Each structure stands twice: as C-alpha cells, then as structure tokens.
C-alpha cells in the first residue's frame, strides 16, 4: 500500500493530522518516480516482450507494424490477438499531423473545443456567444447551434455531461448556464427558443462588489454527472451540487486567480488546481471542511498556471505555465510545507501582450518538484491548454498542447522529445482535442478556425478554406 493511500485511510479513521492528509516525505528519489511512469507508459503502449526482443549486441529498434501482424497471425504470444498495449504500440506510431482541413470558421475567436468521451460529438465555443456541437459521425454536421446568454467577454469553458445530455458553459460571471443537448431544436437561443438554466456559484455572504468580481475560468462535470467543479477569479474553487442546485463547497484555494481545476480520477474525491500564484495544489474532499487545507502543494512553475489535465489515475497530471513550459507531476512528491517564493523574473512581464523575457527561459525554480519539463511551445496571449494523448489509441504516451504561435505541439511523455508540430493557424491555438479512438486532432484558434489534423488524411483535395496558409512566425 502506498504511503499516500495509508494516510488517506488514517484520515478516514480520524487519526490523520488535522487539515491535511498526504505523505509528507517520499522515501524514494526522483529517478525512481520517472522510472515509475516510464514503466506505466510502457505497460500501456509497449508490445509483447516476445515481439520486442532485440538481437544480441544490436540496438533495439521499435517493433514494426508488419512484425506485429506477423507475430499475431503466427500466435507467437499464445493469445491469437493483440492486447490493448499491442494495439497502442501500432496506433501510436501514426501521429495525426496531416492537415490542416477546416471543419468550420466563424468571425470570432475560438476559445474552447473538445470531443465527447466516445468521440461522436465535438463542442466548440467562440468569443461572440456562439457554441456549436458537431456530429462527427455525420460528416461534422452542426447538430446544435447555441447562442449563449449573459456573456462577459467570452465563453471561458464548456463541459458535456457524462451521458451527453447536457452542456454547461461558463463566462467571467458567477452564473454558469446549462443546455439540453438532446432537445429537438437545432437552434438554441438562450431563453428565446430554449431555456438556458442559470447555476449561480456565488455563496451566501457575498456583497455586490464580490458578486461582480466573480468569474469562472474553468468548469467540469464529475464522472457521475451529479456535480460541477469550477475555478474562479476570486482565488477559490467551487463545487456545485446539481441535485440541490446550489454550491456545496467553496475552497479559498490560492493567492491569485484560479485558472484551472479538474477531478483527479473517477471517484471525485481528489481535485487538482492551478493558479496565477504559480502553484499546483491537490485537494482531498474527504479530509477537510470548508476551511480545510490542501492535501499538498507542488511547486516548479515560475509563472501562473493556465491549465491542468489529469492522467485519470489520481496520481499524475500535467500543467501548462506562463513560463512557457509544460510540467509533469506526481502527487507523491507533494508537500504541505512547500515554500512559496515569488517569481524571479521581470515583474513588469504581462503574458497577455508581451513576449516572455529571453533571459527568463533559462531560469529554474530552486524547489522544482516536477518530474519532467517540456519546452518548445509558447504560452502567451491566452490560457493555452495541454492534455495527455488518449489511453485507447496511444496508451497516453504523448502530451500535446496548443501554442500562441498558431501551432500544435506533441511531446513524448517519457523522453520529453518533441515528436511533431503542426503549423496552420494565423493566431494562437488556445485549445486542442485528440479523438479518443482515431488518429485525429482538432485545433481551435483565435483566427476563428476549427481545423482537423489526421493520419493519413482524407483522400479528397483540400478546399480553398482547408488549404495551408502561409504566415509569418512570431518570435517568442
């Protein structure tokens, strides 16, 4: 049993120190932790050992798909079929980098875009109140065109319920709205053709000034669809109970805007958050009250954190930072006493309109607890998002991220090597989404374009809209 799990059990028994529940000291070093995730990744995406044996004295090469197929037909593994790891080994070799081909374009910045869990639907949210839901299996036909209500500045996030019946969308407002995706109407204009119910995230005791200052940057459904978790501009995390239609928990979580929050796994007990105070925090809802402390803190970014994505196992997650890096974390390295230090860079830097200082790119946090750091993309202008690649097709062996230079970047999780980059947008790629089953990535950009990248790509000729556009590359 891991030390973290033991402390959770102790917490449940009432024996843990008050206010937190986590391992404070992990006995094994960073090299072991890196080795650990390498082993996990290999188990998910590596071929059977009988197919991967090399010739003595020669460099071990990746097993080719031809050899994999021959081995399967010859039943050399004794299974007569591919395991899920064998399938990932084959599929992950074919990266979806052919493109771009336009899915859609609006005269408005695209801020968020995500596939549904089964890949049948795709949701894109734009700055000027538009949200479009596309039926992927029907040639990207627009299934529902939503005109959002009470928008402040932009749609900051969207989330589909696990049963794909409802969509929530947030703005720089304390009210998140919910829409019935499966209703008959294809045009959903807020409170004209359909009711967009408002879910108020403000809590009792808020005055008018607090209410006006509260905005939601990130919102996510829980796995059971009964709760929402949200990151807000009042330095807090909120949990909203959809059955009682009211916030069930407010956590004063950080010293600055909380830009991102997500559930760590399907249980819903653990939360990961990231803030402009450049800290990542882990929260265990079983071990604290409304004024409880974080289970642990992870430090290493030099600037604010724009997005967090969980690997789904309650242990590993990645974060994008305004210090122009993505970092990989293991919560076994977290501490409740991590020293908070201000960023050592130029205090006048503002990522919204300035380039990152050249000298700051070489800086490293003196207490960096991350497992790995990935560099090459730019996190400027907006809250750029990053993700693990799909478990089904790649075994999560890659991470990928948008970039303010109008590109998509893909990195090998273990080696940290940049394995691909896709250049096709004229403005920042804020969000991106890898199809859960097929080799396809969708990028959404401030140029208003939703673009498709595939392997091997469609046989049809690119349309005028879908062709590659030449552009000048911005210096970071």
HULIN-V368865 format. One record per residue. PHI is phi in whole degrees, -180 to 180 (999 if undefined). PSI is psi in degrees with one decimal (999 if undefined). NEAR is the number of other ideal C-beta (glycine too) atoms within 10 Angstrom. Layout:
BEGIN
<<PHI/PSI/NEAR> <PHI/PSI/NEAR>>
END
This chain:
BEGIN
<<999/132.8/7> <-69/156.1/11> <-63/-33.3/14> <-65/-42.7/20> <-66/-39.1/11> <-60/-40.9/12> <-69/-33.1/21> <-63/-43.5/22> <-63/-40.6/12> <-62/-38.3/14> <-63/-43.4/20> <-66/-27.1/12> <-84/-5.5/8> <85/13.4/7> <-103/-3.1/9> <-80/155.7/18> <-57/140.5/14> <-64/132.4/12> <103/-21.3/14> <-154/162.8/24> <-150/87.8/23> <-163/160.8/24> <-72/125.6/21> <-87/-27.4/13> <-135/123.6/6> <-102/125.0/18> <-72/-22.6/8> <-103/152.4/10> <-82/177.8/10> <-61/-36.2/15> <-59/-38.7/8> <-65/-41.6/11> <-65/-40.2/20> <-65/-42.2/15> <-62/-38.0/13> <-61/-48.3/16> <-72/-28.5/19> <-64/-40.9/14> <-66/-43.1/12> <-59/-44.9/18> <-66/-40.5/21> <-65/-38.5/16> <-64/-31.2/11> <-84/-27.9/17> <-131/5.0/26> <-96/150.9/21> <-74/164.9/23> <-58/143.9/20> <-60/-29.8/8> <-69/-19.1/10> <-96/-15.0/18> <-109/6.5/17> <-68/130.2/10> <-93/169.6/10> <-81/135.1/8> <-56/128.9/5> <87/-4.4/5> <-113/152.0/7> <-64/134.2/6> <-76/122.3/9> <-105/157.7/10> <-59/143.1/11> <-75/125.9/20> <-74/153.6/13> <-58/-34.6/13> <-62/-46.0/8> <-64/-37.2/15> <-62/-44.1/20> <-67/-42.2/12> <-61/-43.5/12> <-63/-38.5/19> <-67/-45.5/18> <-67/-32.1/9> <-83/-2.6/9> <54/43.1/10> <-71/-19.2/14> <-91/-10.2/17> <83/1.5/7> <-100/-27.3/11> <74/11.9/10> <-160/168.8/9> <-80/140.1/18> <-79/172.0/13> <-63/-35.7/14> <-68/-38.3/15> <-61/-44.3/21> <-63/-41.2/18> <-65/-37.0/25> <-62/-40.2/26> <-72/-51.3/18> <-66/-34.5/20> <-72/-10.9/22> <-76/-18.9/15> <-108/91.0/15> <-79/140.2/21> <-80/79.8/25> <-121/3.4/18> <-85/125.7/17> <160/-161.4/23> <-89/153.3/27> <-123/127.9/19> <-72/133.1/18> <-90/-41.5/21> <-166/162.3/19> <-148/133.5/15> <-122/159.3/15> <-84/56.0/9> <-163/148.0/16> <-65/134.1/20> <-87/125.2/30> <-106/-40.5/24> <-137/146.9/24> <-161/131.5/27> <-152/143.3/21> <-74/152.8/23> <-71/169.6/19> <-61/-32.5/13> <-97/-1.0/11> <80/3.9/18> <-80/-24.5/16> <-123/154.1/20> <-136/132.1/25> <-114/131.3/23> <-130/132.6/25> <-118/134.5/28> <-117/161.7/24> <-64/-40.6/18> <-88/52.7/14> <76/-5.1/19> <-90/136.3/18> <-129/129.5/21> <-120/135.5/21> <-112/120.2/23> <-104/140.9/23> <-89/103.6/14> <-64/-37.8/20> <-75/-10.7/11> <-115/43.7/10> <67/33.1/7> <63/33.9/17> <-68/138.7/11> <-72/110.6/14> <-81/-35.0/18> <-150/130.2/22> <-111/112.5/14> <-108/130.7/28> <-106/112.9/17> <-71/160.1/23> <-109/145.4/20> <52/50.3/13> <-80/135.4/19> <-115/108.7/15> <73/-60.3/11> <-163/166.6/20> <-75/117.3/27> <-88/-28.1/27> <-164/158.4/25> <-137/157.2/25> <-153/131.7/23> <-89/141.0/21> <-68/155.6/19> <-57/-31.6/16> <-88/3.2/12> <61/28.9/16> <-94/-30.8/13> <-130/151.2/18> <-125/133.5/25> <-109/145.9/24> <-135/144.4/26> <-120/164.0/30> <-146/-176.2/23> <-79/60.8/17> <-149/152.5/23> <-74/-6.5/27> <-105/122.8/19> <-101/137.8/24> <-107/149.8/23> <-124/137.1/18> <-126/141.0/23> <-81/109.4/16> <-72/-28.8/20> <-93/7.9/10> <-68/163.4/13> <-71/-27.0/6> <-71/130.5/12> <-86/-23.0/13> <-107/115.0/12> <-113/92.2/22> <-97/124.0/15> <-52/120.1/19> <59/19.5/12> <-118/-59.9/11> <-95/-24.3/13> <-148/154.7/18> <-85/126.9/15> <-106/96.4/22> <-63/137.5/16> <-94/131.5/17> <-111/106.7/21> <-84/118.5/16> <-90/-4.9/26> <-72/152.6/17> <-114/167.0/17> <-59/140.7/7> <100/-6.5/7> <-74/134.2/16> <-93/177.7/7> <-63/-38.3/7> <-65/-42.3/8> <-63/-40.8/13> <-64/-45.0/14> <-68/-26.8/12> <-84/-14.3/13> <-81/122.6/21> <-134/150.4/19> <-102/122.3/26> <-93/-29.7/22> <-148/139.1/26> <-144/138.4/23> <-142/142.0/20> <-75/147.2/20> <-75/165.7/19> <-62/-34.1/15> <-86/-3.7/13> <75/10.8/15> <-96/-13.8/15> <-137/160.1/18> <-123/144.0/25> <-118/138.8/25> <-137/147.0/26> <-107/138.0/30> <-132/166.4/27> <-80/-3.8/19> <-98/26.2/20> <69/19.6/17> <-124/162.4/21> <-112/138.1/22> <-121/142.5/26> <-117/127.9/20> <-114/127.3/22> <-90/114.6/14> <-74/-22.0/19> <-76/-44.0/8> <-86/-10.6/9> <57/48.4/11> <-159/156.9/13> <-65/132.8/19> <-99/-14.4/16> <-159/134.8/20> <-124/126.7/19> <-114/113.4/24> <-69/93.9/13> <-95/-36.8/23> <-136/178.8/26> <-96/-2.3/13> <-150/-174.1/13> <-50/134.7/20> <-92/108.9/29> <-86/-21.3/25> <-154/144.0/24> <-153/148.1/27> <-156/160.2/19> <-76/138.9/20> <-76/-31.4/23> <-156/-174.1/14> <-74/-14.1/13> <-71/-29.9/13> <83/1.4/16> <-78/-38.1/16> <-99/140.2/20> <-125/144.7/26> <-114/136.1/24> <-135/154.1/26> <-140/145.9/30> <-139/168.6/24> <-69/-6.6/19> <-82/8.3/20> <62/22.3/25> <-108/142.9/22> <-101/138.2/30> <-131/151.5/27> <-116/132.2/23> <-124/130.0/25> <-111/109.6/23> <-68/-14.8/17> <-80/-12.2/12> <-120/12.3/22> <-155/159.4/19> <-91/-161.9/8> <-66/-19.6/10> <-113/23.3/9> <-72/167.1/18> <-96/164.6/19> <-66/147.2/24> <-64/-30.6/28> <-174/163.8/25> <-124/142.5/20> <-125/126.9/26> <-124/147.5/23> <170/-30.1/25> <-73/146.5/27> <-96/-12.6/23> <-133/-179.1/19> <-61/155.0/23> <-101/129.6/28> <-96/-28.0/28> <-162/150.5/25> <-131/138.2/26> <-129/129.7/21> <-88/145.3/21> <-73/-12.0/22> <92/0.4/17> <-105/4.7/13> <73/11.1/19> <-126/-50.0/20> <-106/145.2/24> <-152/164.1/24> <-121/157.3/27> <-140/143.9/26> <-98/139.5/31> <-128/155.7/25> <-72/-1.9/25> <-84/14.0/26> <71/30.2/23> <-133/156.4/22> <-109/139.5/29> <-125/146.2/25> <-104/135.1/24> <-127/149.5/25> <-124/123.3/21> <-69/-9.4/22> <-70/-12.5/19> <-96/1.0/19> <-74/161.3/24> <-143/150.1/18> <-86/-7.8/17> <-122/29.9/8> <-65/128.8/19> <-69/134.5/9> <-90/123.1/11> <-127/141.8/12> <-71/155.2/9> <-62/136.1/18> <-83/6.0/12> <-89/-176.5/17> <-64/122.7/11> <-70/-13.8/8> <-85/-6.0/7> <-67/131.8/15> <-131/113.7/9> <-65/-16.4/23> <-71/-26.4/8> <-143/2.1/7> <-115/152.2/12> <-79/152.1/14> <-71/133.7/21> <-57/133.6/12> <-59/-43.4/9> <-66/-25.4/9> <-75/-19.3/16> <-65/-25.1/14> <-89/-5.6/6> <-77/148.4/13> <-134/139.9/12> <-67/133.8/17> <-66/-18.3/10> <-119/33.1/13> <-60/121.4/15> <-105/4.0/20> <-73/156.3/23> <-80/-37.4/21> <-154/154.0/22> <-127/135.4/16> <-118/128.3/23> <-128/152.3/13> <143/-35.5/19> <-89/170.3/27> <-118/132.0/23> <-114/82.1/29> <-136/163.6/22> <75/-37.9/17> <-156/175.3/20> <-82/82.8/25> <-64/141.3/26> <-109/152.9/27> <-137/156.7/26> <-150/158.7/23> <-78/145.8/22> <-70/162.7/24> <-63/144.8/22> <-70/-38.8/17> <-65/-44.6/16> <-100/-21.5/23> <-127/-7.9/24> <66/20.7/25> <58/36.4/24> <-83/-6.1/22> <-123/159.6/22> <-123/152.1/23> <-142/154.0/27> <-152/150.9/27> <-76/179.5/31> <-157/149.8/28> <-74/-8.8/23> <-87/13.0/22> <82/21.0/25> <-125/167.8/21> <-115/135.6/28> <-122/140.0/25> <-123/130.1/24> <-121/148.5/26> <-75/126.4/17> <-59/-43.5/26> <-85/-48.4/20> <-82/-17.7/11> <72/6.0/16> <-72/143.0/11> <-79/113.6/14> <-96/-16.9/15> <-165/153.8/16> <-144/138.6/15> <-118/120.7/24> <-115/115.6/16> <-160/-5.8/23> <-107/156.2/26> <-93/-14.6/14> <-137/176.2/19> <-54/137.7/25> <-91/103.8/32> <-82/-36.1/25> <-137/158.9/28> <-156/156.0/26> <-150/127.3/23> <-94/127.0/25> <-57/134.8/19> <-65/-19.0/17> <-119/-35.5/14> <-112/158.0/17> <-75/81.0/22> <-149/132.2/21> <-124/139.0/27> <-111/131.6/27> <-113/143.4/28> <-125/134.3/30> <-132/162.7/27> <-69/-9.3/21> <-80/4.7/18> <84/2.3/19> <-97/133.1/24> <-102/115.4/23> <-119/149.9/27> <-113/133.4/22> <-122/132.9/23> <-139/169.7/20> <-132/128.6/16> <-85/-0.4/9> <105/159.2/16> <-69/148.3/12> <-76/-18.0/5> <-74/153.5/8> <-71/145.0/7> <-62/139.3/14> <-76/171.8/9> <-60/-36.6/6> <-73/-30.2/14> <-91/-3.6/19> <-73/159.7/12> <-70/137.2/11> <-107/137.1/13> <-79/143.9/5> <-155/161.7/14> <-86/132.6/7> <-82/130.1/9> <-80/144.0/15> <-83/137.2/8> <-85/999/16>>
END
